[in-house]
Amino acid sequence: MCHRAADGGRRAADSANARGPVPLLLTFLLFAATPALGADVTLRAYLDRNEVGVGQAATLTIETQGSQDVPAPNVSAADGVTVRYSGPSTQVSFVNGQVSASVSHRYVVVPTREGIFTLGPFTVADGGKEYRAAAVNLKAVAAGQAAQGVPGRNEVKLQIAAPRKRVYVQEPVALTVTLTVGAVRVDDLQYPTLPAEGFTLERFAEPKQTREVRDGKAVAVLRFDTTLVPLRPGTINVGPAHAQMSLLVGSGRGRDSFFDGFFGNYRKEPIVVASDALPLEVLPLPEAGKPADFRGAIGRFSLDVSAKPTDVRVGDPITVRVTIGGEGNFNAVEAPAIDAGAAFKVYPPQQVNAPSGGEETFEQVLIPLRDDVREVPAVRFSFFDTESGRYETLSRGPLPLTVHPAEQAQEARVVQVPQEGSNAPRPAEKLGRDLVYIKDAPGTWNARGEHFFAQAWFWLAVLLPAAAYGALSLQMRRRERLRVDPRYARFARAGREASAALIGAGQYLRDGEESRFDDALSRTLREYLAAKLDLPPGAVEADNVTRRLGSNGAAPQLTQQVEQVFATLERVRYAPSAASRAEREESLRLAQEIVAALEKQRYRVLASSALALFLTVLAAATIAPAADNRAVASFYEGNSLYGKGQFEAAALAYEAALAGGQESAALYYNLGNAYMKLGKPGAAILNYERARRLAPADADVLTNLSFALEQQKIAAEEPVWRRLALPLAERASSATLGAVSVALYAALLLALAVRLLWPELRSPAVRVAVGLAALLLFAGANLGYRVARYDLAEDAVVTQTGETPVRFEPSADGTTHFKVTEGTLLHVLESRDGWLQVAREDGRRGWIEAAACERL
C-alpha cells in the first residue's frame, strides 16, 4: 500500500519537542525504495488488513523484490474463503543511484463464514530457483462486528521505548517514539508531542524510516529519537505521547499508486494516536563515596591532558589543554580545577568548543613564577559511572616542565594580568616599544574567505559597461546596415510604416470612405507582409503567408488571424457592398494585432538577453554580506581586554568575532598582537599574514609582521624579479587591483565608444584606447598574479613550538629533509591522511604533519 506523510503546516509551538509536520516526500520515498537490480530475489506475502467481516474483501499481495519476470503464484482457496486474482503491478525505481525492480501480484480474498483462515505458504519458481513466502492469517468476524470508527484507525500505533527502565537523576537517556502505519494512507502527519513533567526533552531528530513485515503484514515504521534527562528521583511516567495526522478514507484509482492521494476519491479523517505511558524508576545519586571535586558529570568519560610549551622561562605562559570525551551529560561538565599552589599564576579556564555528545575541550593558562618548578600539576576529573553505579576519578599528570630563570631583557614578557575588578596596579608594558599598538576601529568588514570577484560591485562594474558597449555596437551596426542594405531597411521600417498606414486607414473608415479604407488596408497589409516575410509583392497570398509564418514558428492564433483577414479582403474585393462596417472594423483590428505580434517577435531575442543580464546583476547584488553586530561587539570587547592586559581573554574575544563569519585587517592585526603578548609567535605571524593579505600597504601590519619574523629569525625577502615586474602585486590588495582593473576596463570601452560615435575623433580615441589597454594589461597582470598567489593558492604557517621536521614522505618514520621554525610560511601543495606536502620560498619540498600548521 502507498502511505504518505505530508507537511501539515503549523508547528506545535507549545511543545518543547514539536517540530512541525513530517514532509510528504519523507514517507513516500520510504515505500519507493526497493532492492537493486541484480540483487537476490526475495518473496513475501501480506494482507492489507488481518480482520474483516464475513462477505467483506481483503487484499492479499505477494511481492517479489529483485525481478519483474516472476509469474503469479497459485493461491489455493481455503475452506470458507474465495480467492480471485486481480492482476500484477510492476515498479522500477532509482534510489541513491541504484536501480531496483519489483512485481506485486494481488488477490481479492473474501471469507464466506466466520473463523481464522490460513493462506499459504506460497512458492514461485524463477530461473531454475524456487522462492518461498510465509503463510498469512485472516480473521473473519460476523458482518458489522469489525473494528468501528474511522476505517483503518487501528492500523496506526504509537509506542515509547527506552533502553533501560532504571536510570539516575540527570542521566541522559535515549528515548524513541515509534509510529507504525499499516494498511492505510496517512497525510498531515505531525511530530509527536510528549508532556515533560519531572524531566527535560531535547527536540526530536528527523525520523528514521524503515519498511518491515510484521505478522505477515507490511508496515511503515517511523522512529523519532530524542534524549530525556530526569530531574528528580522517584518514579516518573513518560508520556503518553500523542501524534496528530489524517487518514485518507475512500477509494482511489488503484492500490500502491502514487497518484491515489491526489486523484482518488478520498476524504481526510483527522485522528490523534496516543501511546501508553512509559514508567521510569529514577534513582538518586549516592552520597557514599562522592569525591569533593564532583561537579555533576554523569555517564562514562575519558580524560586527556596536554601542556604547551613545556620548556619556558619565568613569566612565559603555558596553555594546559584538557579534553573530556565519552558519553554523558556534557551540559553539566565543568573544567577540572588545577591546584597549582603559589608556584603558578593561574587564569580561569576557557571552553574551546561547544558541548556535544562526543567531547568537550577546555584551555587554561598557567604562568610559572619561579624557576624551581619542575612539573605542571596533575588534573583530576570526577564523575558518576551509571553502569557501575559508583563514582570514578580520572587523573592525568603531573606533566614534566622545564623553567629557566627570566633574563633581564625578558622580564617585561611576564604577563602579570590583574583579575577582573582587581585593584592591583598594572606594570609598565615594555613590549609596546617593539609592537605598534592595536587599532581602535575594525575598519572594513568582509565575509570571511570571500574573494573580491564574488562581490556584487565587481560583477556590476564588469557587466554594465560591456552591456552598454554591446548595445551601442549593435545600434551602430544596424544604422550602417540600414544605409547599405535596402532589403533590411525595408524590413526594419516596415512595422513603423504599417502602424502609421493603419491609423490612416482607420480614419477613412470613420469618415465613411469604405472603398478608400479597403484599398488602404489591403495595400498596407500586403506591403508589410512582403517586407517582413521577404516575399515578392505578387506572392502575398493567404497560403504563402501562413506557410512562411508556420516555418518561422509563429503561433497558430496568428496564422488564423491572417487567414481571417485575407478572407475578408477577398470578399470585399469582389463584393464591396456585401461587407458590413463591423466586418471592416474587425479586419482593421486583426491587421493591427498581426503587425504588433510580428514586431514583438522581432525583439524577443534582445529582450531575453536583457533579462539574462538583469538576472545576473540581481544575483550578484545579493552576494554582499550583511554587517554582523556581534562581530563588532566582540572586536571592541577584545580591545578593552587588551588594554587591561588580559591578552588571553582578548584573543578569545577576537576569535569570537571571527567565528561569526566576518573578517577585517584590523581584527587580524589586533589578534596577532594579542598572540605576540602571549608568547605565541606562530599564531601571531599567521594573523599578521592574514591582515597583510587584506591590507598589504598598512604600515602597522608590515611593521609588526617584520618584528615577529625578526624575533623568530625568519628572513622575509621579496624576489627582485617580482618587485620589478609586478610591483603592485605585493603593495595593493586584490580588491584594490580589481577596482583599478575594472575602472581601466570601463575607460577602455568608453574610448572605443567615442571611436564609434564620432568618426572625426577616431584617431585620438584609438591612441587613448591603446594606452588604456596597456595600463589594463599591467594592472591585470598584477591582479592575476596576486589572485593566483594569495587568493587561490593554499598557504599555511607553522604554529608548532620549536623546530618542526619536514620529511621526504608522509610518515612519522620518514627521513627529515629540512626543519622549519615556528612562524615559517609554507605553500601547501597536497593534503594526505593528516600530512601536508609543502614548499618553502626557496622551492624545497617535503611533508609536514598537518597539526603543526594552520592554513591561511
Secondary structure, DSSP 4 states (H G I P E B T S, - for coil): --------S---TTSTT---BPPHHHHHHHHH--PBTTSPPEEEEEES-SEEETT--EEEEEEEES-S-PPPPP-PPPTTEEEEEEEEEEEEEEETTEEEEEEEEEEEEEESSSEEEEE--EEEEETTEEEEE--EEEEEE-TT-S--SSTTGGGEEEEEE-S-SEEETT--EEEEEEEEE-SS-EESPBPPB---SSEEEPPPPPPEEEEEEETTEEEEEEEEEEEEEE-SSEEEEE---EEEEEEEEEE-SSTT-TTHHHHSEEEEEEEEEEPPPEEEEEEPPPSTT--TT--S-BEEEEEEEEEE-SEEETT--EEEEEEEEEEE-GGG--PPP---GGGEEE---EE-S---SSEEEEEEEEEE-STT--EEPPEEEEEEETTTTEEEEEEE-PEE-EEEPPPGGGGGG---PPPTT--PPPPP-GGGGTSPPPPSS--S-EETT--GGGSHHHHHHHHHHHHHHHHHHHHHHHHHHHHH-HHHHHHHHHHHHHHHHHHHHHHHHHTT-HHHHHHHHHHHHHHHHHHHHT--GGG--HHHHHHHHHHTT--HHHHHHHHHHHHHHHHHHH-GGGS-HHHHHHHHHHHHHHHHHHHHHHTHHHHHHHHHHHHHHHHHHT-SPPP-HHHHHHHHHHHHHHHTT-HHHHHHHHHHHHHTTEE-HHHHHHHHHHHHHTT-HHHHHHHHHHHHHH-TT-HHHHHHHHHHHHHTT------HHHHHH-TTTTTS-HHHHHHHHHHHHHHHHHHHHHHHH-GGGHHHHHHHHHHHHHHHHHHHHHHHHHIIIIISS-EEEE-SSSEEEEESSSSTTSPEEEEEETT-EEEEEEEETTEEEEE-TTS-EEEEEGGGEEE-
